[in-house]
Amino acid sequence: MTHNKSSIQALLNQYPLLIDKAIEMIGDNQTADELGSKHTKYHNGIGFTASYGTIGTVLYQFVTGRDCKRSGHPIRWKPKSLVTEGETLDRTRDMSMFKRRNPHYAKSTPRDIAKMIAVLHWRQLGGLMDRSTWVTPPAIVTTQQPQTITVRYTRVVRETSKAILLEKVDAQGVAWERWLPKSMIVNNLEAGYLEIKKPA
């Protein structure tokens, strides 16, 4: 697939969980002092543009769990997904301020805003074309993790605020669908795989 704005947009439409990876990739291009201050200072053509420096950093911290105010940006929190947990960002001061300053995004979800930012910065996302970059390394967290299993699916059919409808096509070509509560999702692995809490 060719790396251009249309191909990145198509990829994010087909695999929404890559929105998290896209924000991480753009944030990794910010300088340490830009992340620490939540403002883009340098016009170097990489990282978040000045208009999205603050909200981009907020999204970056959310998906990586990194504390950008601390030296070295250590992982301090459990990384979260904008696709499955993004609505929690709507209650933050930074998101409210961003929406007040940009009223045309007032009804947009954090996931929609992150996707828009990713598409705007498409030139930095050539790495998304390589599926080997889709695997998210396990985060270092101090809290005890629940026992998990990996679920494979073909595509996300539908999504509500509390669940996603997954489709899987088996070896015989038979497709089946299953609702999965978002509260069960622990981590987004590469596209087509989710790590979920092991059912009791």
C-alpha positions, 0 to 999 in steps of 0.5 A, a space after each residue: 500500500 502506498 504511503 499517502 494521506 488517503 492510505 493512512 486515512 483508509 488504514 485508520 478507518 479499517 483498523 481503528 485501534 491503530 489510532 493509538 499507535 499513530 498518536 504514539 508515533 507522532 508524539 515520539 517525534 516531539 522533542 523532550 522539552 515540547 512534550 514536557 511543556 505541552 507546546 510545540 516550539 520548533 518548526 522542524 516538520 515532525 511531531 505535533 504542529 503548534 495548533 495541536 501541541 497541547 492536545 496532542 501531548 495529552 493524547 500521547 500520555 493517554 495512549 502511552 502512560 508516560 508522564 511527560 512532565 518528568 525527566 525521561 518521560 517514564 511510564 507512570 500509568 497503564 496505557 489506555 486506548 482512545 478507541 475503547 476508553 477515550 471517553 474518559 478524556 472528555 472530562 479533563 480540563 485540557 480536552 474541555 479547553 481544546 473544544 472551547 477554543 475549537 467549537 467545531 470539535 465540540 461534539 467530537 469524541 477524543 477518538 475522532 479528534 485523535 484520528 483527525 490529528 493522525 490524518 493531518 500528520 500523515 507524513 510521519 506515519 509511514 511506519 504504520 504501513 509495516 504491520 510489524 510496527 503494530 505490536 504494542 510492547 507490554 507496559 511496565 506497571 506496578 499494579 497487578 494485572 488480571 489474567 488474560 487471553 488473546 482473542 483473534 478477530 477479522 474486523 470490528 463491525 460496530 461499536 457502542 460506548 460500552 461494547 464492540 461487535 467483532 466478526 471472525 471468519 473461520 478456516 471454512 469461510 464461515 463468519 460469526 459475530 460476537 459482542 465484547 464488553 469494552 470493560 473486558 479489553 486489557 490491551 490492543 495488540 496488532 490489528 486483529 488481536 485483542 488481549 482481554 480479561 480471562 472469563 471467570 
